[in-house]
Amino acid sequence: VVNAAVQEDVDVLGVSLLSGAHMTIIPRILQGLKDAGAEDIIVVAGGLMPDEDADELKRLGVAEILGQDTPPPAIVKSLHRLVAERGRQ
C-alpha cells in the first residue's frame, strides 16, 4: 500500500478496515510512509473501530476517521477540506 501510494504520488490514502485490525495495520502504514519520506500524504481511515482507537489513530497521524455510516457526500467534503487545509504540494 505504501509503495503504491508513493509511486502514484497520491495526495490522500484511504484505509477502510472491517476486520478489527486497524490498530495493527494503520500504524504500520503510517510508519511506512514516514520511512519513505512521504509523510505529506494525508491518511484517512474508516470502518469499524471503538472511539478510543479512533482517538489513538488520530494521535498517531491519521487526519480523519470516517465511520462506516458516513454518507458519501460527507466523505467527499472531508477529503476536499483536508486537501485544501494542507495546500498544494
C-alpha positions as CSV (number, residue, x, y, z in Angstrom):
1,V,0.0,0.0,0.0
2,V,2.8,2.4,0.9
3,N,4.8,1.6,-2.2
4,A,1.8,2.1,-4.4
5,A,0.9,5.4,-2.7
6,V,4.4,6.7,-3.1
7,Q,4.8,5.5,-6.7
8,E,1.5,7.0,-7.8
9,D,2.2,10.3,-5.9
10,V,-1.2,10.3,-4.2
11,D,-2.5,13.2,-2.1
12,V,-4.7,11.1,0.1
13,L,-4.6,7.4,1.2
14,G,-7.8,6.0,2.5
15,V,-7.8,2.8,4.5
16,S,-11.1,1.1,5.4
17,L,-11.0,-2.0,7.6
18,L,-13.8,-4.1,8.9
19,S,-11.6,-6.8,10.3
20,G,-10.7,-5.1,13.6
21,A,-7.0,-5.0,12.6
22,H,-6.9,-1.2,12.3
23,M,-4.6,-0.8,15.4
24,T,-2.0,-3.1,13.7
25,I,-2.3,-2.2,10.1
26,I,-2.7,1.6,10.1
27,P,0.3,2.3,12.4
28,R,2.4,0.1,10.0
29,I,1.2,2.2,7.1
30,L,1.9,5.4,8.9
31,Q,5.4,4.2,9.7
32,G,6.0,3.0,6.2
33,L,5.0,6.5,4.8
34,K,7.4,8.1,7.3
35,D,10.2,5.7,6.3
36,A,9.5,6.5,2.6
37,G,9.7,10.3,3.3
38,A,6.0,10.5,2.3
39,E,4.5,12.0,5.5
40,D,2.8,14.6,3.3
41,I,0.3,12.0,2.1
42,I,-2.9,12.5,4.0
43,V,-4.2,9.3,5.6
44,V,-7.9,8.8,6.4
45,A,-9.3,5.7,8.0
46,G,-12.7,4.2,8.0
47,G,-14.5,1.1,9.1
48,L,-15.5,-0.3,12.5
49,M,-13.5,0.9,15.4
50,P,-14.1,2.0,19.0
51,D,-13.8,5.7,19.8
52,E,-10.7,5.2,21.9
53,D,-8.9,3.5,18.9
54,A,-10.1,6.3,16.6
55,D,-8.6,8.9,19.1
56,E,-5.3,7.0,19.2
57,L,-5.1,6.7,15.4
58,K,-5.6,10.5,15.1
59,R,-2.9,11.0,17.7
60,L,-0.6,8.8,15.5
61,G,-1.3,10.9,12.4
62,V,-4.5,9.8,10.8
63,A,-6.1,13.0,9.5
64,E,-9.7,11.9,9.7
65,I,-11.7,8.9,10.9
66,L,-14.8,8.2,8.7
67,G,-17.1,5.7,10.3
68,Q,-18.9,3.0,8.4
69,D,-22.1,5.1,8.4
70,T,-20.5,8.2,7.0
71,P,-22.5,9.3,3.9
72,P,-20.5,9.5,0.7
73,P,-21.1,13.3,0.3
74,A,-19.6,13.8,3.8
75,I,-16.6,11.7,2.8
76,V,-16.0,13.8,-0.3
77,K,-16.4,17.0,1.7
78,S,-13.9,15.8,4.3
79,L,-11.4,14.9,1.6
80,H,-11.8,18.3,-0.1
81,R,-11.3,20.1,3.2
82,L,-8.2,18.1,4.2
83,V,-6.5,18.7,0.8
84,A,-7.4,22.4,1.0
85,E,-6.1,22.7,4.5
86,R,-2.8,21.0,3.6
87,G,-2.4,23.2,0.5
88,R,-0.8,22.3,-2.8
89,Q,2.2,20.0,-2.8
